[in-house]
Amino acid sequence: IAVMIIVCISLIIYLYLAVPPVPQDIKYHDFADKRCLCCKLPNTFDVLSNVPFMVVGLVSLTMQSAGMLNLQEESASVQMAWAFMFVSIIAIGFGSGYYHWAPSNATLVWDRLPMTFVFTSLTGIIIQEHAGVG
């Protein structure tokens, strides 16, 4: 299994070095609603639409801390994975809000990175809970 891991990591490194980045069309950042409605906040509704992510993440994290999510029987690693996912959902609100405040290729990473954390942590949770790993 160690050989498979080394081969996979080597392949990923090779592809990273050999394949050029996929360029993002600058028109991707041209949103339909560019209104500045509140406190000179550009793209007001695009930015504010991320507040629910922060609320849901914070409420979920609070509920987990209070023991209201039926995770007490889960292993510590599963509980940590859930907590990481909830924190990542909060980060989506901040990262996506930042991107929509000033949309550009440079800020797009802050929109997509927290989503990647949520997707990977959810995948890990599913594997841990259903495959008995962790």
N, C-alpha and C positions, 0 to 999 in steps of 0.2 A: 504494500500500500504506500510505503514511503517513496518508492520509485514512481508511482502514479502521481503523487503530489509534486514531486520534483519535475516530472514531465509537464504537468499542467502549468505550474508556475513558470517554467521555461518558455512554454508556448505563449503564455500571456505576456511575458516580457518581450519576446520576439515580436508579437503582433503590435505591442505598444510602440516599439522602436521602428518597425517596418511600415506600418500603415500611417499615413498622414492624418491629422485631425480633420473631422468633417466640419466644414465651415458653416456657420449659422447665418442665413440670409438676414441682412440688416432690416428688411421689411418685417421680419418676425416680431420686432419690437414696436411696430406701428399699431397701437391699439385704437379701437374705434372710439372709445370714450376717453377723451383727453381733458375733460373738464377739471377745473381747479375750484372746488366748491367750499372747502373747509380749511380755514387757517392757512391759505396758500399752499395746500397739500396737492401736488400734481397727481393726476390720475386718481382722484379722490376715491372713487368707488372701487377701483382695482386694488388700491392699497387697503382700504377698510374691509374688503371682502376676506381678508386674511385674519381678521380678529377672531372669527369663530374657531379657527384652528387652535389659536392660543387658549381660548376658553375651554374647548373640548379636551385638549391636552392637560390643562391645569386641573379641570374637574376630575378627569380620569386618574391622574397622578394622586390627587387628594383622596379619591375614593379607594385607591389601592393602599395608600398609607393608612387609611382608617379601617382597612380590612373588609371593605364592602364589596369586593369583586370576586369572592370565592377563590382566592389564590393561595390561601393558607396551606392547603394540602400540596401545593406544587413545590418543586425543589427551589432552592435559592437561585439557581441559574435561570429558571423559568421566570421567577419573580423579577429578577434583574432585567431580563429581556423585555418583559412587559413595561417596566419602569423606563428603560431606554427608549422603547417605542413611544411612550407618552411624552417624554422629554423631546424626542425628535418631532412629534406632532406640534409641540409648542414652537420648536425651531422652524418648522414650515411657516408658521405665521410670521415670524420675524424675517426669515430669509426671503420669502415670497413678497412680503410687504416692502422690503428693501429693494428688491428687483423692480417691482411695479412703481415704486417711487421714482426711480431713475433707470428705465429699461435700456440695457445695452448688453453687448456680449460679455463685458467685464462683470456685470452684476448678475447675469443669468446663472452662474454657478451657484450663487447663494439661494436661488429659487429651486434648483434641481438637487443640490446636495442633501438637504434635509429629507427630501422625498426618498432618496436612495437609502438613507438610514432607516426610514420607516419600512420600506419594502423589504430590506434585508433582515431587519429585526423581526418582522412578521413572518418571513420565511423561516427564520430560526425558531420562532415560537411554535409554528406549525410542526416542524420536524421534532422539536423537543416534546411537545404534548402528544403527538400522534404516533411517533416512532419509538417513543420511550427512551429517547436520548436526553441526557442531562438530568 
